[in-house]
Amino acid sequence: MAQRYERRQVLERLREEINQDRPLLMFGAGTGLTARCAELGGADIIAVYSTAYYRMQAQSSLLAWLPYENANELVLEMAREILPAVKDTPCIVGIGAHDPHLNLDRFMAKLLDLGCSGFTNEPFVGIYGPEFGVQLEAAGLGFSREVELIRTCHRQDLFTVAWAFNPEEGRLLAEAGADVIGAIVGVTTGGLTGTKQTLSLKDTAEQIEAIYQAAAAVNPDIIVLTHGGPLKDVETAEYSLIHTSAAGYASGSSGERIPTETAVTKITRQYKNCRIK
């Protein structure tokens, strides 16, 4: 069972890494095995969220935003399977805050009992774009529900990572009390199921920096992680850290799906090339 940490303890761990000039890494895990391996590799946070389930089923992560499964029911089952594989690393879980039938306090209590140390706003409506986002907000199912999730967690002194697609979202989430902002530029490119359309690295860095500046104007101590778009491997992640004020990187497909695709394909070919008598 994963060890549960208080908000203060998670932040102390992260600040210690920052003070030692080491980049932070949040690893998004869709299986217990990858979560355990990420912990052995030194990940600072393990994140469990519904999109990770789909990518490890060789499906697009975008399925998490289509109406075929209940994201919160799915992530609860994932947490029950994945969190026991993690020993000492703080784990956070993504909550779909838009469900009007969700009893948030009761749901968070279930996850905390499993060893969860914090929460994040995933699925997030930012993936839909501004036009649909406006309609969701008008229906009471929009981004403001994610802001309220972060605010609720902050009031209860629970650690949060909040995903922001633009500076305005970064500002609002920082005002709600987010401890970490995940500056996201879309679905990760590359591999078998990754997106083919993405920003340039330069444009990605500029967008991330704009999110950082908006959040830091509210809270100068805010921690920002980079994620998504062309940030698909170590080299591109490093680029995002060199060219922005971010303190670390959040891997998803880049830490789990793409390396698995590469490693399994390679070892299978090697086995097929074994000599026989």
Phi, psi and omega in degrees: 000134178298145177279131178275133179246148172285159180307313181302318182293320178297314181296323177298318178298316181293317180296325178297318177297314180299317180295335178270009180060037175250135180290144176280152174224120169257127185251120176276120187244134176253355178218158177296324181296312181292326177297315180295318179294322178296321177296316179298330179279351175104018178302145181273329179219140170254126180248133179245121180208163192295327181299328181296328178300313185293318182296328180277359170259014181063030176245162177292140175300337181297343176300335180294343181254012175249152192277059182247340178216161176274112186300323183286321175296320180296314184291331176296316177295321177299316181299320179297330180271324189270317185301324178296341180280345183260134186260305190236353184271135177301135179246139173238159183231140179276132179243131172279099189283354189275346183293115182290346181267357185281127169272098191298314182298318180293320180294315178298322180298320178300316182289322177296323178296335179278353181107010177294139181252001181174184188219162176219158183270073177223128008293152180238144184280350179302335181294337183283341183092169189293323185296308179292327179300321178296319180293320177297318180296319179296331180272001181078021184236022189258204186299330181299334176292327177289320177299318180293325175301312180296319179296318179298315179297318181297319178298329180267009178059043177253139181294141180222145166242123186243126181275132180230134179265345184206169183301322181297318176296320178300318179295312182296321180289325176294319178297329179285349177105017179302138177277323181227138173253125171269106180278106189250138182242024177115184181292141182293136178277162173099163178077193186287325186238009181285162179291155178258345181256132181201170176279166170286162178299322180296312180295324178299313180297320179296320180293318179297317181296323178296320177295316179301311184298321180294319180288320182291335176294333177274314183224101182300341181267006183300142176258132180239135175246147179264153182192148166091181178058233183279000181277081192245359181201183184298318184295316181287326175297317179298321177303316182294331180278328179287326188257011176221178177267011181294150181264353182183189188228143175252112179270146174228260174302326183291337179258342188238297187292305185297315176299324178294315178304314183293313185292317182291320177298316182296312183291328177296316178297323179294318177298322180291344179262007176299143176283148176236160183290000000 
